[in-house]
Amino acid sequence: MIMKKINSVAKIKIILGVVLLFGLITSCNSDKSTPGFTYFDDMYRSPALKAYQPSHLNPRKSSALIPVEGTVSRGYVPYDIPNSNEGYESSKSDIAVPIYFSDLDAQSGKELYGQFCSHCHGDKGDGNGILMQREKILGIPGYGKDRLPDITPGSIYHVIMHGKNNMGSHSSQLNYDERWKIIKYVLKLREDQSAIVADASSAT
Ligand code: HEC
C-alpha cells in the first residue's frame, strides 16, 4: 500500500518533470523577435509583403512595384504647365480650372486650408500665420487684392503645384479635388481681406 503511494507520487513527479522539460525545450529559441512555439502561425507572421522588402514575385527583386508603363494612378490629373515665369503667367488664364469649380462650396476647403496653408498665410488669409509671427519665413503675402492684384484660380493652382520662392510645392500633399477646394476657400479669404482693406482705406 505504502509502495503504491510512493509510486504514484513519483509518477506525478516524473510527469511534471517531463512537462517542464518539454516546456523548457520548446521555449528555447535563438530568434528573440518571435514568440517561440505559436498556434496559428500566420497570425504572427504576416504573409503580406512589406514595402521594399526583397521579393521573388517581382523581377526587380523588390516588393514595391513600379506603375505599368503608360498608366497613371486613379484620380491623378496631369499638369503640364512648366515651373517657369512664362508657365506662371500662362496659368493665370485659368486653362486648368475644372468645370465643377464654380459649384464648389467655399467652406469645403476650410479644414484643408487650416492643415496646409494657415501656419504661413494665417487663418484669415492676411499673411500673418504663426511662422510669419515667429519670423521663420518672411515675405508671406496676404490674399487681399492690395497684395496680390492679379492672382486667379489657375495661378493659385500653379503655385500649389510648383511652389513659389519661399513657398514649397504642395502637389504631393494634396490630391486634385483637395487643391481646388482649398483654392475656393482662398478666394473667399481674398474677398474678406479685400473688404477689410477697402474699409480701412475709406475710413482714413
Ligand atoms: C511655408 C510657408 C507657406 C505655406 C505652408 C504656404 N505658403 Fe503660400 N506663400 C508663401 C510665400 C513665402 C509666398 C510668397 C512667394 C513669393 O511670391 O515670393 C506665398 C505665396 C502664395 C500665393 C501667391 C502666389 C502669387 O501668385 O504671387 C498664393 C496664392 C499662395 N501662397 C497660396 C498658398 C496655399 C493655397 C497654401 C496651402 C496649400 C500655401 N500657400 C501654403 C508661403 C507659404
Residues whose N, C-alpha, C, O or C-beta is under 5 A from the ligand:
A	BS01	HEC	F116 C117 C120 I137 L138 G139 I140 P141 I151 I156 V159 K164 N165 N166 M167 H170
